[in-house]
Amino acid sequence: MDTQFNNERTLTHEFFTSERHFINYCLRVCKSNGISNTKITIKNLDHFAWSLAHETVFKRNFIKPPYAILISALKNNYTQTELDFLFGDFLTELMALRYGNKELKDCALLIKNEIYDGSGYSIQCQDWGYTPKMIKAVKQYESSCGVYKLYDKDKNLIYIGKSYTFGNRIVTSGKEQKAYYLKIMVTDTQADANLLEQYYISEERPQNNGAGLTFDKLTVVVNHHYKFSPIIKIFKEPR
């Protein structure tokens, strides 16, 4: 892993102009969404802001920066249990990384790029109204890597992504993209997942993959033996 963390502030985010801007934004989102949690303090938010200033290190290692996970949680109305976890064990690990008590490769929760471990999400899924096929996919592909496609309620393709730990990512990404249906393609290696994600984004241009829409038209064909699963309905009833 490329883990060149240092004390320099190198924030170059396209939206957040400073770490304080990020903290204020989080507080405004909490207020507008009616989120009340005693652990959401300026002091705790500062640790997530630190990850914003060092997001390039996380991205070089194909890890979603913790600040981005927090934003998703606040904007998608995650439960109090999820927020408690995010500001509990997850934050503790982030602080250990920040202060040099852990290396990134040893931060299991950060590397998994999700808030909960696979078993926790598998249990929660039944309470959240997921279909049996969705719950089965979460359990079956918990540690698998590959590419996934998300669809709206009319089965129009809206997003293509990749994951190194499918079981969790398809849950959080489905919530983030407000998807109703899903297809999964498991690959043998993370390298294959990286390549095929970009290939399918460039070829199919889903509306929520903004950066992919600027790509030139493809002039190559990638031949491979992988196949997408049949379409999976995510929720029992329309939301």
CORGI-V386914 format. One record per helix or strand. SS is the DSSP state (H for helix, E for strand). FROM is the first residue (numbers start at 1). LEN is the number of residues. If there is no record, write none. Layout:
# CORGI-V386914
((SS & FROM & LEN) (SS & FROM & LEN))
This chain:
# CORGI-V386914
((H & 19 & 14) (H & 42 & 12) (H & 55 & 6) (H & 66 & 10) (H & 80 & 19) (H & 104 & 3) (H & 108 & 4) (H & 118 & 10) (E & 130 & 1) (H & 132 & 9) (E & 145 & 7) (E & 157 & 7) (H & 166 & 11) (E & 181 & 7) (H & 190 & 15) (H & 210 & 5) (E & 232 & 2) (E & 235 & 1))
